[in-house]
Amino acid sequence: MARTRNCRWSGPRVFTIVPYWIYCFCAADRMYHDERGLACTTDSLEAVRLFDQAVRAYLGFRRDTGNHLKAVLAADPDFALAHCLRGYFFMLFARRPLAGKARQCLATAEEATTRRGASERERRHFAALDAWTRGHLERAVAAWESILADSPRDVLALRLAHFMHFYLGDSQRMRDSTARILPAWDPRVPGHGFVLGIHAFGLEESGDYEPAERVGRRAVEANPKDIWAAHAVAHVMEMQNRHREGIAWITDLASNWSGCNNFAYHVWWHRALFHLELENYDTVLDLYDREIRADKSEEYLDICNAASLLWRLECAGVEVGARWRELAEKAEPMAQEHMLIFADLHYAMCLAAGGLEMALAGMVGSMRRYASQSEETEARVAEQVGIPLCEALFAFRRGEYQAALDLMMPFRYRIHRVGGSHAQRDIFERLLILSAFRAERFDIARMLLAERTVARPKSPWTWKTYASVLDALHFSDKATEARGKAAVLLAS
């Protein structure tokens, strides 16, 4: 890492009285370059080295990421970009109280900038954090994309843009965001494998399954600890209903993830989905208790994993015991924060299934106020999708299946706006199908399942449910055929 030019002051600090243009000229030169050649405004080579480690740990979903960042700020308390990174980390938790802490980090970064200066790239990071803390998600992602246009090796901007495209439900932009920066990367650039893993997931969510798997496997070969790349390949197998391959893929790689944070629970959730489709219900419950919900955390992704899995199990007729109550108690304090509507929907599942009907009614009322009063990006998502979907979840839980169907049908093609992956949103597609079936709207259920047999031709659940609908419509021969396809898939 080369320093651009030494510009240390030999006497007392007089930044407040020298002409501002002189200060900026000198301050801007006090830089080292990170391991990908990007200039960082800091006096400390050690701080930049430690910053690289913190970013690397973040990309790898490592439990010690926060410790690396603390070391950066200990080496240089005025490293503005490191304070911005700390703000990003707070925002990734999707909690209102932590958004306030993120704004404090931004203020600290800006204070450091008055003493040190900052590059245009760094200032765009500050703008992204500012927009994110204000709930303007599109502005945040635009800031990261503008960084990538000029600095395509800014892997931090890439990863955060990837995250935000994901929760904006925009799979094509998630794919294209990485595709356009790939020419700037090769295996000699540190972090190249992580970029491949990010690109693989964008390809998968865009339906480009063969290249997604190929790129994802390359990333895992380059770095077997890259859990995001392994997760991208697992998604391909989920979408292609390659259940046994998916179980083996996750099981064979699991020993590499011992240092990973709670994202490992999400990959175990994928393994549980594979077992669920194969009707290995005891195994699913064991994975739930032993891996997915082992530490009873309050993090939104952990709640989402657990809620969607229990809901699927119950829809399959499996008794889940008292597990909902624990989730409902965790979800209730967060149900009116509305940081991510995707998370809100899973909190609603928990409240409905846990019997906290008053809390759920309060949540829907809060979401209505949020949608009508806020200018945040997620307020529009709440208005157009979140509120009716929460009401549909509640209606379904009460056994009001026609009401759930009527609520969901008008916006079924907008559900992607809540964010999440195709695999995660599949629960809402199943909810729509089951609402039609249980409301005895077999005509609609048949239509929805005919679509699904094209999209997921190797799904046993799809064919078994289709058989039940065809039986209800007295298409006995077709029902027998559909049931036979399910049996073959389960046995193969």
N, C-alpha and C positions, 0 to 999 in steps of 0.2 A: 504494500500500500504506500503510495508516494504522496508526500506532502506537496501542495502546490507552490507555496512560498511562505517563508517565515516572516511574520509581521508582528512580533511581540513588542509591547511598549516597555521601555526601560525605566521610565519614571512613574510618578503617581498616575492613577487612572483619571483621565480628564475627558471621558467620552461625552459628558453632558455639555462641554463648552467648545469642543472643536466643531468646525463646520460639518454638517451631517454628511455631505458627499465624501469628505475625507474619511470620516468614520466608516462609512459603508464600504469604501474601497479597501481599507485595511481589514475590516472585519470579514469581508467576503473571502479574503485570501487565507483565513485561518482554518484551513480545511485539510482533512485526510480523505482518502478514497476507500470505500468499502471493498469487499472481495470481488464485487462485480464491476468495479471501476466508477462507482457513483460518488460524487463529492459529498462530504458530510461536514457541516459547520461545527467544528469542535477543536479544542487545543490538544486533545488527548488521542494519541494513536491507540492506546490501550482501550479507550472507550469505544472506538470504532471496531476494534477486534471483538470486544464483548458484545457490541451491537449486532455484529454478524452472527454471533452465537445465539443471541436472543431471537433473531429473525429465523434462523435455522430451526431452533426449538419450536417456534410457533408453527412453522410449516410442517413439522413432524408431529404436532399435537402432543408435545412432551409435557409431562407434569412439572418439570423444573423451569418452564419458560419464564415464570415470574421472577425466579431467583436470578436468572441471567439478566433480566432487565434491571433488577435492583443493583447488580454489579456494574452495569453501564452507568447508572446515575451516581453511583458512589465514585466511579472514576472521573466523571465530569457532570456535576450537578447542573451545569448550564447547557447541556446537550439537548437542544430544543426538540430535535426529531425524536429523541428517546422519550421525552415527556409526551409527545404526540402519540407515540406507540403505546405508552401506558394508557392514554385516553382511549385509544382503539380497543385495548384489551378490556377496559371497563364496558365499552359499548357492546362488545361481543356477548356479554351476559344477558343483554336484552332486559334490563331492569331499570325502572325510573330512578330509584335512588342512586344507582351507579352512573346514570347519565349525568347527574349533577357532579359526580366526582370526575367524570370525563371532561366536563367544562372547566373544572379547576385545573386539570392537566393542560388543557389548551391555554388557559390564562398564564400558567407557568411557562409554557413554551413561548408564548408571545413576549413575556417579560424577558426571557433569556435572549430572544431575538433583538430586543432593544439594546442589549449589551454586546451581542456578538454579530448580529446580522443573520441572514438566512438566504439560501439560494432560492431561485424561482421554484424548483422542484419541491423543496421543503415547504415553501409557502403554500403550494397547492395541497400538500398533505394537511396543513393546518386548516385550509378552506374545506377540505373533505371532512375533517373531524368536526368542524363548526357546523356544517350542514347536517351531519349525522346526528349530533346532539340535539339539533332543532327538529329532527324528524323529517328532514327533507332528503329522502333517500336517493331520489333521482339526481339531485345536485351533488350528493356525495360521490355517486358512481361516475358522474360526469367529470368530477375533479380527478378521480383516479385514472380514468381513461385518458384525460388530457396529459397526465404525467407519463403514461405509457406511450403516448404518441411521440413524445420527445425523448423518453428514457425507457425503452422497451425492456431493459434489464432490471427495472425496479420491481423485484419480485413481491415486495410488500404491497405495493399498489395493485399488482396483478391478483394476489390472493384475496385482498379485500374487495376488489371489483367482482371477482368470482363469487364471493360470499353474497354480495349485495344483489347481483343478477339473479342468484339462486332464490333469495327471499323476495325478489320482485316477480318471480315466476317467469323469467325470460330466458329460456334455455338456449335460444339461438344466439343471443348476445353473450351468454356465458361461453358458448363454443367459439364465437368469432373474436371475443376479447383475447383469447389465447392464440387463436390461429394467426392473427395479424402480427404478433410479436415473436413468433417462433423463428423467423429468419435471423433474429439477433442472438439466438441461443444455439449452443452446441455442447457436446459432452465435456468440453474443456472449461465451460463456465460453471462456477460453483452454483449448485441449486438446479442444474438442468433437469435432473430426475424429478424433482418436485414439480417443475413446470410441465413435464410430460404427464404426471399424474393429474394435475389440474385440467390439462387439455383433455385427457381421457374422459373425465367426468362430464365436461361440456359436450363432448361427442356423444356420450351415452344418453344424456338428457335430451339431445336433439334427435335421437333415434338412429344414430350412425353406429350400430352395435359392433360390427366387425372391426372397423378402425379403432373404436374405443377400447375394445379388448386387446387388440394388438399393441396400442400405445401404452395402455395400463400395465400390461405384462412387461413391456420394456422398462417402465419406470420401476416396477418391483424388482426386476433383475438388477437394475442399477443400484437400488437401495431397498433391500428386503424389509426395512423398518418403516417404509413409507406407507402408512396406514390409509392415507387418502387414496393413493393409487390402487391399493388392494381393494378398498371400498368401491372404487369406480368399476373394477372388474366384477365384483360381487353384484353390483347394480345391473350389469349386462346380463349376468346369469339369472337374476330375478326377473328381468323383463322378458327373457327368453324361456322362462320356466325350466331352467336347468338346475333343478333342486338338489339333486345328489352331488353334482359337480360343485355347486355353491357351498354346500356343507363341507366338502373336502377342501376346497380352496381356502375357506376361512380357518378351518381346523389346522391345516398344514402351516399356515403363516402366523398363527396366534402367538407362538413363542417369541416372535420378534417385537411384540407390542407391550412388553412388560413395563416399559417406561412411559407409556402413553397416558394421557389424561382420560376423562370420561368419554371421549369419542370412541374409545374401545367398546363401551357399552352399546353404542349405536351399531357397531359392526356385529356384535353378538345378537342384536335385534334382527339384523339381516339373517343370521343363521337361524334364529327362531322362526322367521317367516318361511324359510325353506322347509323346516320341519312341520310348520303349520299346514302348508299346502299338501304335504305328504300324510297329514292327519296323525302325526306323532305328538299328540296333545300332552302326554305326560312329560315328554322331553321339552316341549315348549315351556311348560310351567316350571320345570327344573331350571331351565336357562333363565327364566324370569327371576326366580328367587336367588339363584347362585351367581348370576353375572349381570343381568340387565338392571335389576333393582337391588343389588347387593348392599349398596351404601345409603339407600334412601335419600338421595341428594335432592336439592330444590332447583337444580339447573333445568332450564326449560327443555333442552333436548332430551334429558333423561326422563322428564315427565311425559314428553311427547312419545318417546319410545314405549314407555310402559302403558300409557293410556290406549294408544292405538292397538297394542298387542292384546290387552285385556278385552277391548271391544270386539276385536276379531274372534277371539276365543269364545266369547259369549254368543256371538252371532252363529258360531258353529255348534252351539249347544253345550259348551263346556262350562262347568261350574268353577268360578274363580275365587270363591270364598270371600274373605274380608279384605282382599287386596285393594279394592277400590277406596276404602275408607282412608287409608294412608295417603293415597294420591290426592283425594279430595281435600284433605287437611293441608297438604302442601300447596295445592293449586289456589285455594281460597284467598290467601293474602296477595296473590299476584294477578288475580282475575280482572282487576280494574286498572291495570297499568297500561295495557294496549300498546306495547312496544312492537310486537310482531303479531299480526292477526293469526298467523299460522299457529303460534303458541297458544293464543287465546282459544282457538277452536278445541285444542286438546285439554285446556283447563276446563272448558265447558263440558267435555266428555266426563271429566273427573267429577265435577260438581253434580251433573245429572245422575251418573251411575252411583255416586256416593250418597245420594239422597239429600243433598244440600240445595233444595229447590229454591229457597229464598235467596241464597247466595247466587244462584244462577240467574234468577230474575234480576237481582241487583247488577250482575255483570252485564246483562243485555241492556238494561237501562243506562248503565255507564257507557256502554259502547255507542248507544244512540246519541248521548250527549257529546261524546268524543267526535262522532261522525259529523254532527251538526255545528260544532264549535271550533274544531281544530283545522289547521291548514296543513297538517302533516300528511305525508304520503299514505301512511297506513290508515288514516281517517277515511280516505276515499275507498280503500279496500274494505274497510269495515262496513261502509254504507252500501257498497255494491254487492258484496259477497259475504262478509263476516257475519253480519246481523242475521240475515235469513238462514245462513247455514247453522249458526248457533241455535236458532229457533227450531230448525229441522232436527237437529240432534236431540233437543229437548222433547219434541213431539214424538220422535221415534222411541225414545226411552219410555214415554208414557203410553206407548201402544197406539198412538194416533198416526197410523201409517199413511193414510190419505193426506193428512195435513203435511207430513214430512215430504211426501212426494210433490204436492202442490208447491211447497216452498222451494224445493230444489230444482225442479225441471226448468224454470225460466232462466236460470243462470248456470246450467251445467257446463257450458262451454267457457265460463269465466272462472271456474274454480281454480285454475292454475294461478290466478292472480294472488292467491294467498301465499304463494311460494312453496318451498319444499320440493321434493323430487316426485317423479311419477310413482315410485314405489310408496312413498309416504302418502300421497294424495289418493292412492288406490282405495283407501278406506272409505273415502267419500263416494267413489264410484260404486263400491259394494253397498254402501248405505242407500244409495238411490235405487239400486236393483232390488234390494231386500224390502225397501219401502213399497215399491210397486208390487212385489210378490205378495207381501203380507196384507196389502190393501186390496188384494185380489184384482189388481189391474194387470191381468196376465198378458193383455195385448202390449202394454208398455214394457213389461218385464221381458217379454219375448224379443221385442225390438232391441232393447238394451243388451240382452245377452247375445243376440245374433251379431251385434257390433263387436262384442267382447271376444267371441270365438275367432274373429278375424285378427284382433289385436293380440290375443293371448291364446293361441290354438293349443298350447300344451299345458293349460291350467286345469287340473282336476276339479277345483272348486267351480270353475266356470261351467264345465260340462255337466257336473252333478246338479248344479242349480238350474241349468238350462233344461235338464231332463225333468226336474220337478215342475217347471213351468209348462213344458210340453205335455206332461201328464194332465195337468189341470185344464189344458185346452183340448184334451182327448186326442192328442196326436201320439198314439201309443207306439207306433213303429219308430217315429223319430225320437221319442223319449228313450226307447230301448237302445237305439243307436248312440244317443248322447251318453247314456249311462255306461254303455260298453266302452266308449272312448275314455271316460273317466277311469274306469277299472284298469284299462291297459296302461294309462299314464301312471296310476298309482303303483302298478306292479312292475313297471319297467325300470 
